[in-house]
């Protein structure tokens, strides 16, 4: 019985191997920038997902508290609205979130943006007692009756058209800031957090309907701020003369 001869395929020649290596290198050169951009965007995507989770927490909390948010409900009924009849309540911005810890799934990680220098607290019990673990401001007058009201956003928002080099309204000290912003603006995102490579500034906002939006300084001033309904929670003697929103920064 004759044995069949197996045909052995020849190996790559040196020239063919060099061609393959060259093709791989060329493909890598074109693909690396795409991977770099995807990596750069991922913290911002994670951040806007955090804001959406906070939006869900608001809805859950409202369902059990008279359809009001923590900033609109009285202390007696579980909120912190009584404090907001006073000015300069930035130091207790973190209270808004600790009130909703159950609705947030007991996860303070949702309150720290991956692009922020501030890091997430380990838990709400021992490590969450001030603003130093919070990345997001609170729009105290927002509600889902007005879907375009501004319920929250990245803390690196500041006054004027020239982006601040640091965190804008949110001071390093963690003492927070209680800010009246005319809907006519202007404001701009500072050069921290999501503004890397964008000299005009960029950030994320949470709307009253629970949706999140990625916005530039220009689009925030042109589209979102003018359409935000004015707040109705003002300290005595601090009622603005023009339509404005009130944002409490951590």
N, C-alpha and C positions, 0 to 999 in steps of 0.2 A: 504494500500500500504506500503510495507516494505521499509524502508530507507536503502540504501547501506552504509555499514560501510567503512569509509575511513581508509586506513592503514597509520599509522603515522610512518615515518622513524625514527629510533632511532638517537639521537644526537651523535656527536663524544664522544668516551670515553676519559678519561684523557690520557690514553696511546697513543691513536691514534692522539690526538691533539699534544702531545709532539713529535711524529714521524714527523708530518707535519711541525712543527716549526723547527725541526732539519734539514729536507730536504731543507727548505727555506734558512736556515743559510748556509748550505753547498754550495748551488747554488750561494749565494751572495758572499761567499769567493772566488769562482772561477771566478765570473763575474766582480768583482770590479777592478782587475788589467786591464782587457780589457777596461773597461770604462775609467780608468785612462790614459791608453795609447792613447785612442781616443781623450781624452781631451788635452793631451800633444801635439798631432799632429795637432790639429785644428788651432792653431795660424800659424803654418808653412804653412798649406794649404791655409789659408787666405792670407798669405804673397805672396805665389807664384801666387795666383789669382790676387793680386795687380800688380805683375810684368807682367802678361799676359795682363791686362788692359792697362798698360803703353805701351806694345808692340803694341796693337791695336791703341793707340793714335799716336804712331810714324807713323804707316801706313797711318792713316787719314791725319796727318800733311804733310807727304811726298806728298800725292796726290795733295795737293794745293801749294806745294813749290818746284817744279822742281825735284821731286823724291829724295830730299835731307833731311836729318834730321836736327833738330835745330843746332846741333854742327857743321854741315857741310855747312850750308847756311849762307850767309852774313847777317850782321845786317840790311843793306838796304832792304833785302828781307825777314826780319822777324826772322832771326836766331841769333846765337851768335858766329859763326865761326871766326869772326874777332878777338875776344878776345883770341881765342885759338892759335893765332900766337905768343902769349906771354906765358911765363912759369908761374907756380904757380897760376892757375886760380881756385883753389878749393873753394875760398871764394864765387864765383858766381855759384857754381854747381846748386843751386836752380833755377837759371835763365832758365836752360834747361826745367824745368817743368812749370814754370809760362808762358813761351812762348806757351806751349801746353794746357793751362787751358781749352780752349773750347773743344779740342779733349778729354780731361780727364773728360768731363762732368761737369766742374766747381766743381770737387770733390777733394780737397786736401787730403781727407781721404785715397785715394789710394797711397799716397806717404809716409805713416807712417806704418811701420810693427807693428803688434800687440805685438810682442816680444821685440820691441825696447823701450828704456826709453823715446825716443822722441815721442811726441804726435802730432796727426794731427792738422793742422791749422783749424781755424773755416771757413775761406774763403780765396780766393786768393787776395782780394782787400785790406783788412786791416791787416791781420795776417800772410802774407806769404812774408817776406822781407829778409829772410836769410836762412841758412841751418838747423836751429833748429827744423824744422818740416819735414825733409827729411831723409829717411832711406836707400835710394838706390843710388849707384854710377852710373856714366854714362860712358859707353864705347864710346869715341868720334869718333872712326874710324869704328864703326859697321855699317853694312847695310845689306839689305835682298839679295843682290847679293851673299854674303857669309853667308849662313844660320848658320854656326857655329861661326861666329864672336860674340864677347861678348858685348852685348848692355847695360847691366846693371846687378845689383845684390845687395845682402845685403851688407851694408856698413862695416860689421865686418870682413873684409878681411885684412890680415897683411902679412908682409914679413917673409920668413924663414919657417922652418918645425915645430917649436915649437909654438903652439897657444898662442897669446897674451892674457893676462887676461882681457883686456878691449876691445876696438873697432878697434884694428889694425891701419890701415891707416887713419881712420876717428877720428879726435881728439874731445875731449869733448867740446872744445871751440866753435865748430861750424864753425871754419875758413876754414875747408876743407883741401883737399890735392890733388895735381896734380901729379900723379905717373906714371912712366915708368916701366913696368913689362916685362922682357924678357919672351918669350914664353917657354923658358926652365925652368922657375920658379927658386926656389920654392916659393910658398905662402901657407898660411893656414888660415882657418877661426878662428877667436878668440873665446874665451869661452863665449862670449855674444850671445844674441838672440837665434838662433836655436841649439846651441852647448850644451845645458844643458844635462848632462849625457853622453856626447860624448867627451872624453878627446882629441880626434884627431881633433875635430872641424867639423862643418857642416854649410851649407848655401844654398842659392838659387841663380840661375843666370838666366838672360834673354838673349836669343840668337837673332841673327840678323833676323831670320825668325819669331820672335814673340813668340816662344815657351819658356816655363819655365822649368827649371830642378832643382831637388833637388840633391845636390852633397856634398860629403865629401871632406875634404882637399886632400885626396889621389886621388880620382877620378878627381878632378879639375886639379891637376898637371899631372896626367897620361893621361887623355882623352881630356879634354876641352881646357886647355891652349895651349898645343902643336899644336892643330888643328885650333887655332884662327889665322886668317890672321893678319899680322902686320898692325899697324895704319899708315896713311899717313899724319896726321896733327901734325906737330911738330914745336915747337918754334925754331927760329933761334939759332944756337949754342947748341941745345939740341937733335940733331938727334942721336938716339942710334946706336951703332956699330953692334949690333946683332938684329935679328927680335924681335920686342917688340910690346906690346899694350899699349895704353895710357888710363888710367882710372882716372876720376875726382871724388873724394870722397867728400860728403857733410860734 
